[in-house]
Amino acid sequence: MSIRQYNPGRNRRGRISVAAERFLYFNLFLSIVAQITFLFNKSATSLLIAALSGAVFSLAHAQLAYAKRYFWSYLLFTLIFGSAIEYTSINTAWPFGQLKYQNLGLELFGLPILILILWLATIHPLLIMARRIAPNWVLLSGAAAITSYQLFLDQFLVSNKYKSWSFSGTHIPFQTHIPLANSIGWLFVGVVFFGLANLILPKDRRKVSASLTAIDIFLVWIWLYNFTANAFFFARPGTALLGGLAFGALLIPYLSSRYLGQP
């Protein structure tokens, strides 16, 4: 008779190299430092560094955790979809309303490149959260995630005179310069984008994979940073409350699932 020994480590994923892990966390740390710096100097350079390092972080994690197919699919799909929807909105006022970007540097046919960099920086972590919260309804959890995040991001851009709307209808609560149509538009875009992304992007992680801990830090930072920035630096306590509750309503179940639920 043979006795099989149970080895709980057998199913664990291997760790990426120390150099790769340092590169990942360096870009995350650099983005966080640049965001903090922006609060005090309001410099476009700080914003650019924060966005670029955030995008490098997300792309690096995509490659290190989900491999080459995910990386290239994510990069191309996000850029193509993001460009299409942003160009449509700028030129037709649908689906986000009649908006205008300004003071964001280099533009491609009227669209600031920085906006596409922000898409690359944030979508990957939001998709991971959406898949964890509701794996069978990613199009809905993803739509909720990106809409709640935009409550923060759009107010950030408006408060610093990077984005503006022309409208006369209903505005988002506590955000008098942003039309309600913007949030409705993001809900629609989120359903389409995350529904397609969930079909296109692989779900399985690599056997030797970057952990999700860095993503957890990124998501928690988004929440804390934007709450603090709106409450104490932009004089927008209503946005801090609204965005904090909306994003927190998704982040808390995600973190509970990660650390209290099944790994």
C-alpha positions in Angstrom: 0.0 0.0 0.0 1.3 3.4 -0.9 0.5 6.6 1.0 0.3 9.8 -0.9 1.5 12.8 0.9 -0.6 16.0 0.6 1.5 18.9 -0.4 -0.4 22.2 0.0 2.4 24.0 -1.9 1.9 22.0 -5.0 -0.9 24.2 -6.4 0.7 27.5 -5.5 2.0 29.7 -8.3 5.7 30.4 -8.5 6.9 33.9 -7.9 8.3 36.2 -10.6 11.9 37.2 -10.5 13.0 39.8 -7.9 14.0 42.2 -10.7 10.5 42.0 -12.3 8.8 42.4 -9.0 11.0 45.5 -8.2 10.1 47.0 -11.6 6.4 46.5 -10.9 6.5 48.1 -7.5 8.8 50.8 -8.6 6.3 52.1 -11.2 3.5 51.8 -8.7 5.4 53.7 -6.1 6.5 56.4 -8.7 2.9 56.9 -9.7 1.8 57.3 -6.1 4.6 59.8 -5.4 3.8 61.8 -8.5 0.1 61.9 -7.5 0.9 63.2 -4.1 3.3 65.8 -5.6 0.6 67.0 -7.9 -1.6 68.0 -4.9 1.0 70.5 -3.9 2.4 71.8 -7.2 -0.5 71.3 -9.6 2.2 70.6 -12.2 1.3 69.0 -15.6 4.6 67.2 -15.4 3.6 65.4 -12.1 0.3 64.4 -13.8 2.1 63.0 -16.8 4.6 61.1 -14.6 1.7 59.7 -12.5 -0.2 58.6 -15.6 2.8 57.1 -17.5 4.1 55.2 -14.5 0.6 54.0 -13.8 0.2 52.7 -17.3 3.6 51.0 -17.2 2.6 49.4 -13.9 -0.7 48.0 -15.3 0.9 46.8 -18.6 3.8 45.2 -16.7 1.3 43.4 -14.4 -0.7 42.3 -17.3 2.4 40.7 -18.8 3.8 39.2 -15.6 0.4 37.9 -14.3 -1.5 36.9 -17.5 1.2 36.5 -20.2 1.8 37.8 -23.7 -1.7 37.1 -25.2 -3.4 39.1 -22.5 -0.8 41.9 -22.7 -1.2 42.5 -26.4 -5.0 42.0 -26.4 -5.4 44.4 -23.5 -3.1 47.0 -25.1 -4.7 47.0 -28.5 -8.3 46.6 -27.4 -8.1 49.3 -24.8 -6.4 51.8 -27.1 -8.8 51.1 -30.0 -12.0 51.1 -27.9 -10.9 54.1 -25.8 -9.9 56.1 -28.8 -13.1 55.4 -30.6 -15.4 56.3 -27.7 -13.4 59.4 -26.8 -13.3 60.7 -30.4 -17.0 60.0 -30.7 -17.8 62.0 -27.6 -15.6 64.9 -28.5 -17.2 65.2 -32.0 -20.8 64.3 -31.4 -21.4 64.9 -27.6 -22.4 61.3 -27.2 -22.2 59.4 -24.9 -20.6 61.7 -22.3 -22.1 65.1 -23.3 -20.6 68.1 -25.0 -17.1 68.1 -23.4 -13.7 69.6 -24.1 -10.2 68.7 -23.0 -7.6 71.4 -22.5 -4.1 71.9 -21.1 -3.2 68.2 -21.3 -0.3 68.4 -23.7 0.2 66.4 -26.9 -3.0 65.7 -28.9 -3.9 63.3 -31.7 -6.7 64.7 -33.8 -8.0 66.7 -30.8 -7.7 63.9 -28.3 -5.0 64.3 -25.6 -2.7 61.3 -25.6 -2.7 61.5 -21.8 -6.4 60.4 -21.7 -5.5 57.2 -23.5 -2.6 56.7 -21.1 -5.1 57.0 -18.2 -7.3 54.3 -19.9 -4.3 51.9 -20.0 -3.4 52.7 -16.3 -6.8 52.0 -14.8 -8.8 49.5 -16.9 -6.6 46.4 -16.0 -7.0 46.8 -12.2 -10.7 47.6 -12.6 -11.2 44.4 -14.7 -9.5 42.3 -12.1 -11.8 43.7 -9.5 -14.9 43.3 -11.6 -14.1 39.6 -12.4 -13.5 38.9 -8.7 -16.8 40.6 -7.5 -19.1 39.0 -10.1 -17.4 36.5 -12.4 -20.7 35.8 -14.2 -21.7 39.4 -14.6 -18.5 41.2 -15.4 -20.2 43.6 -17.8 -22.3 44.9 -14.9 -19.6 44.9 -12.2 -17.2 46.5 -14.7 -19.7 49.2 -15.7 -20.2 50.0 -12.0 -16.4 50.1 -11.4 -15.6 52.4 -14.2 -18.6 54.7 -13.5 -17.7 55.0 -9.8 -14.1 55.7 -10.7 -15.1 58.4 -13.2 -16.9 60.2 -10.4 -13.4 60.8 -9.0 -11.4 61.2 -12.2 -13.8 63.6 -14.0 -14.0 65.9 -10.9 -10.3 65.8 -10.7 -9.9 66.9 -14.3 -12.6 69.6 -13.9 -11.2 71.0 -10.7 -7.8 71.4 -12.3 -9.2 72.9 -15.5 -8.3 70.0 -17.8 -11.9 69.2 -18.8 -15.1 71.1 -19.1 -18.7 70.6 -20.3 -21.3 72.8 -21.9 -24.8 71.7 -20.7 -28.0 73.1 -19.3 -29.6 69.9 -17.9 -29.3 67.9 -14.7 -25.9 67.6 -13.1 -24.4 64.8 -11.0 -25.1 65.3 -7.3 -22.4 67.5 -5.8 -20.8 68.0 -9.2 -22.5 71.0 -10.7 -20.1 71.3 -13.6 -20.6 67.7 -14.8 -23.8 66.6 -16.5 -25.7 63.5 -15.3 -25.5 62.2 -18.9 -21.8 61.7 -18.3 -22.4 59.0 -15.6 -25.2 57.4 -17.7 -22.8 57.4 -20.7 -20.1 55.6 -18.6 -22.5 53.0 -17.5 -23.4 52.2 -21.1 -19.7 52.3 -22.2 -18.8 50.1 -19.2 -21.3 47.4 -20.1 -20.0 47.2 -23.7 -16.3 47.5 -22.9 -16.2 45.1 -19.9 -18.5 42.7 -21.6 -16.2 42.5 -24.6 -13.0 42.6 -22.5 -14.2 39.7 -20.5 -14.6 37.7 -23.7 -11.4 38.8 -25.3 -8.9 38.8 -22.4 -7.7 35.5 -20.9 -8.8 34.7 -17.4 -6.1 32.3 -16.3 -2.9 33.5 -14.7 0.5 32.3 -15.5 2.0 29.5 -13.4 4.8 31.8 -12.5 2.8 34.9 -11.9 2.9 38.4 -10.4 0.6 38.4 -7.4 -2.5 40.5 -7.1 -1.2 42.3 -4.1 0.1 45.2 -6.2 -3.3 45.5 -7.8 -4.9 45.6 -4.4 -2.6 48.5 -3.4 -3.4 50.3 -6.6 -7.2 50.1 -6.0 -7.0 51.0 -2.4 -4.8 54.0 -3.3 -7.3 55.2 -5.9 -10.0 55.2 -3.2 -8.0 56.9 -0.5 -6.2 59.4 -2.7 -9.3 60.7 -4.5 -11.3 60.9 -1.2 -8.5 62.9 0.4 -7.9 65.1 -2.6 -11.5 66.0 -3.0 -12.2 66.5 0.7 -9.1 68.5 1.6 -7.4 69.9 -1.6 -10.2 70.5 -4.2 -12.9 71.7 -1.7 -15.2 69.0 -3.0 -16.5 67.2 0.1 -19.6 66.1 -1.7 -17.6 64.3 -4.4 -15.4 62.8 -1.7 -18.5 61.3 -0.1 -20.3 60.3 -3.3 -17.2 58.8 -5.0 -16.0 57.3 -1.7 -19.3 55.5 -1.2 -19.7 54.4 -4.8 -16.1 53.1 -5.3 -16.0 51.7 -1.7 -19.1 49.7 -2.3 -17.2 47.7 -4.9 -13.7 47.8 -3.3 -14.8 46.4 0.1 -16.5 43.2 -1.4 -13.4 42.7 -3.6 -11.0 42.9 -0.7 -13.3 40.7 1.4 -13.3 38.1 -1.3 -9.5 38.4 -1.7 -8.6 38.1 1.9 -11.5 36.5 3.7 -12.9 34.4 0.8 -11.5 31.7 -1.3 -8.0 32.6 -2.8 
